[in-house]
Amino acid sequence: MTIRYDYHLHSDFSGDCEIPSEFMIERALTLGLQGLCFTEHHDQDLPEQELVFTLDFDAYVRKMSRLKSQYADRIRICSGIEFGIMKHLPPVLQTLLEKYSFDFVIASLHFVDGKDPYYPEYFIERSERECYEEFLKTEYETLKCFPPQSYDTLGHMDFIVRYGPNQNREYSYEAYADYIDPILRLLIENGKCLEVNTGGFKYGLGEPNPCAGVLRRYRELGGELLTIGSDAHDPKHLCFDFDRVQALLLDLGFRYYAIFQQRKSEMLPLNG
């Protein structure tokens, strides 16, 4: 494996994870990683029945500072957030960025009109296509509300297919091109990265999120900026199928991926 940085993972600072940060770091050392970036969830204004996804920023910043110092001579530890985007939240993210210093910010859509695609109820009384179209349309319209300087990459762009009744069996770039192209063009125009999230392999899709067809189209449109992350919530999923995604990206014509420190990007070769 030549991808030595995982830039999407969670620990017990995220509402859906119970793993201490140190466990993730020790696993990264075992794998021979050169660096990793914690990207803890912060989703607010959620329905009451949801898990609590609001991040304790002060405690998180304190611990990350300690871990960066503790492991400084062994591995690069970066601290980021995965911010759950909604149309009314750009001022919230801006306030957080003014108060705290993060290395990396993922913008991710997790909820559509207060509904969570993770649950089967999201798909009730609607076709799968209607649900996928709604998600992608909302993703584009919401991302447009966020100033480009407020985030670094778009997380798991088509992750809704993980949970659809047929997952990705009837999903492709071509089938949803009218909804996907605007997202890709917006990222390119704003100089933002597109995340390649290997969680899709973990969920049995046979592809990352976004899928190979979307990545191919991104490249055709001139997109070159990628970040790579496993979306691990457990040490065993760190760098999940990174060899597989490396081969895919090289085959599609990509040669570099980006890592971030203090919101500044560094381009690393995919093949060495």
C-alpha positions in Angstrom: 0.0 0.0 0.0 1.5 3.3 -1.0 -1.3 5.6 0.2 0.1 6.4 3.6 -2.5 8.9 4.9 -6.1 8.3 5.9 -8.1 11.5 5.9 -11.5 10.5 7.1 -11.9 8.6 10.4 -13.7 8.9 13.7 -13.2 8.2 17.4 -15.3 8.5 20.5 -15.6 12.2 19.9 -18.2 11.3 17.2 -21.7 10.3 18.2 -21.6 7.0 16.3 -18.2 5.8 17.5 -16.9 4.5 20.9 -13.3 3.9 20.0 -10.7 6.1 21.8 -8.4 8.1 19.5 -5.3 6.3 20.8 -6.7 3.0 19.4 -6.9 4.4 15.9 -3.4 5.9 16.1 -1.9 2.6 17.3 -3.6 0.8 14.4 -2.2 3.4 12.0 1.3 2.8 13.4 0.8 -1.0 12.8 -0.2 -0.3 9.2 2.9 1.9 8.7 1.0 5.1 8.0 2.8 8.4 7.9 -0.2 10.4 9.0 -3.9 10.4 9.7 -6.6 13.0 10.2 -9.4 12.7 12.7 -12.6 14.1 11.2 -15.1 14.1 14.0 -18.8 14.5 13.2 -20.5 17.8 13.9 -24.2 17.7 12.8 -26.6 20.0 14.6 -30.3 20.8 14.4 -31.1 17.1 14.0 -34.4 15.4 14.7 -34.8 14.4 18.4 -34.6 10.7 17.7 -31.1 10.9 16.2 -27.9 10.2 18.1 -26.1 13.3 19.4 -23.7 14.4 16.7 -22.6 17.7 18.2 -18.9 17.8 18.9 -17.4 18.9 22.2 -14.9 21.2 20.5 -13.0 22.4 23.5 -12.3 18.8 24.7 -11.5 17.7 21.2 -9.0 20.5 20.6 -7.3 19.8 23.9 -6.9 16.1 23.3 -5.7 16.5 19.7 -3.1 19.0 20.9 -1.8 16.4 23.4 -1.8 13.5 20.9 0.0 15.6 18.2 2.7 16.2 20.8 2.8 12.7 22.1 3.1 11.0 18.7 5.1 13.8 17.0 8.2 11.6 16.4 6.2 8.6 15.1 3.3 9.8 13.0 1.6 13.0 11.8 -1.7 13.5 13.7 -4.1 16.1 12.2 -7.4 17.3 13.6 -10.3 18.0 11.4 -14.1 17.9 11.4 -16.8 16.4 9.2 -19.4 19.2 9.2 -23.0 18.2 8.4 -24.1 20.8 5.9 -27.5 22.4 5.9 -28.5 25.5 4.0 -28.8 27.6 7.2 -25.5 26.5 8.8 -22.8 28.5 6.9 -22.6 31.1 9.7 -22.2 28.3 12.3 -19.2 26.8 10.4 -17.7 30.3 9.9 -17.9 30.9 13.7 -16.2 27.6 14.4 -13.4 28.3 12.0 -12.8 31.7 13.6 -12.7 30.1 17.1 -10.8 26.9 16.4 -7.8 25.9 14.3 -8.5 22.8 12.2 -6.2 21.1 9.7 -9.0 19.9 7.5 -12.7 20.3 6.9 -15.0 17.8 5.2 -18.4 19.1 4.1 -20.9 16.2 4.1 -24.7 16.0 3.5 -26.2 13.6 6.0 -29.8 14.7 6.2 -32.5 15.8 3.7 -35.3 17.9 5.1 -34.7 16.4 8.5 -34.7 12.8 7.2 -31.8 10.4 7.5 -31.2 8.1 4.5 -29.5 5.6 6.9 -33.0 4.5 8.0 -35.4 2.5 5.7 -38.2 4.9 6.5 -36.4 7.5 4.2 -37.4 5.4 1.2 -41.0 4.6 2.1 -43.7 5.5 -0.4 -41.1 6.8 -2.9 -39.1 5.3 -5.6 -35.4 4.7 -5.1 -34.7 7.0 -8.0 -36.8 9.8 -6.4 -34.8 9.5 -3.2 -31.4 9.5 -4.9 -32.4 12.5 -7.1 -33.6 14.4 -4.0 -30.4 13.7 -2.2 -28.1 14.8 -5.0 -30.1 17.9 -5.8 -30.1 18.9 -2.1 -26.4 18.2 -1.9 -25.7 20.7 -4.7 -28.1 23.4 -3.5 -26.7 23.1 0.0 -23.1 23.1 -1.0 -23.7 26.3 -3.0 -24.6 28.1 0.3 -21.1 27.5 1.8 -18.2 29.8 0.9 -15.4 27.9 -0.8 -13.0 28.9 1.9 -15.1 27.2 4.6 -14.4 23.6 3.6 -11.7 21.5 1.8 -13.5 18.5 0.4 -16.9 17.1 -0.3 -17.4 13.9 1.7 -18.8 10.7 0.3 -20.8 12.4 -2.4 -23.2 9.6 -3.3 -23.2 7.8 0.0 -27.0 7.5 -0.1 -26.5 4.4 -2.4 -25.1 2.5 0.6 -28.6 2.5 2.1 -31.0 2.3 -0.8 -33.3 -0.7 -1.3 -31.1 -1.8 -4.3 -28.0 0.0 -3.2 -26.0 0.7 -6.4 -27.5 -2.0 -8.7 -29.6 0.5 -10.6 -27.3 3.5 -9.9 -24.6 4.9 -12.2 -23.2 8.2 -13.2 -25.0 8.1 -16.5 -28.4 7.5 -14.9 -28.0 10.6 -12.6 -25.7 12.8 -14.7 -28.1 15.7 -14.6 -27.8 15.8 -10.8 -24.1 14.9 -10.5 -22.5 17.2 -13.1 -23.5 20.4 -11.2 -21.8 19.2 -8.1 -18.6 18.3 -9.8 -18.5 21.5 -11.8 -19.1 23.5 -8.5 -16.1 21.8 -6.8 -13.9 22.3 -9.8 -14.9 26.0 -10.2 -14.2 26.6 -6.5 -10.9 24.7 -6.4 -12.3 22.2 -3.9 -11.4 18.5 -3.5 -13.7 15.5 -4.1 -13.3 12.8 -1.4 -12.8 9.2 -2.4 -14.4 7.4 0.5 -13.6 3.7 0.6 -16.6 3.0 2.9 -18.4 2.0 -0.2 -16.3 -1.1 -0.4 -17.1 -1.9 3.2 -20.8 -1.6 2.5 -20.5 -4.2 -0.3 -20.9 -1.8 -3.2 -17.8 -3.0 -5.0 -16.8 0.7 -5.5 -15.9 3.7 -3.4 -18.2 6.7 -2.8 -18.4 8.3 -5.3 -18.5 5.5 -7.8 -16.0 4.9 -10.6 -18.3 6.5 -13.2 -18.5 9.7 -11.2 -14.7 9.8 -10.7 -14.2 9.3 -14.4 -16.6 12.2 -15.2 -14.8 14.4 -12.6 -11.5 13.7 -14.4 -13.1 14.4 -17.8 -14.4 17.8 -16.6 -10.8 18.7 -15.5 -11.1 17.7 -11.8 -7.8 16.6 -10.3 -8.1 17.4 -6.6 -8.9 14.3 -4.5 -8.8 13.4 -0.8 -8.8 9.8 0.3 -10.4 8.4 3.5 -11.7 5.2 4.9 -14.5 6.7 7.0 -13.4 4.3 9.7 -15.3 4.1 13.0 -13.3 1.0 14.0 -9.5 0.4 13.9 -10.0 -2.6 11.6 -11.4 -0.4 8.9 -8.6 2.1 8.8 -7.3 2.3 5.2 -10.0 -0.1 4.1 -9.3 -1.3 0.6 -6.8 1.5 -0.1 -4.8 -0.7 -2.5 -8.0 -1.3 -4.4 -8.9 2.4 -4.7 -5.3 3.3 -5.6 -5.5 0.9 -8.6 -8.8 2.4 -9.6 -7.6 6.0 -9.4 -4.5 5.3 -11.4 -6.5 3.5 -14.0 -8.8 6.5 -14.3 -5.8 8.8 -14.9 -5.4 10.4 -11.5 -1.8 10.7 -10.3 -2.0 12.6 -7.0 -4.1 13.0 -3.9 -4.2 15.8 -1.3 -3.6 15.9 2.4 -4.0 19.0 4.5 -2.3 20.6 7.5 -3.6 23.9 8.9 -6.0 24.0 5.9 -3.0 24.0 3.5 -2.9 21.3 0.9 0.0 19.1 -0.1 -0.1 16.9 -3.2 1.2 13.4 -2.9 1.8 10.8 -5.7 -0.6 7.9 -5.9 2.1 5.5 -7.1 5.0 6.1 -4.8 
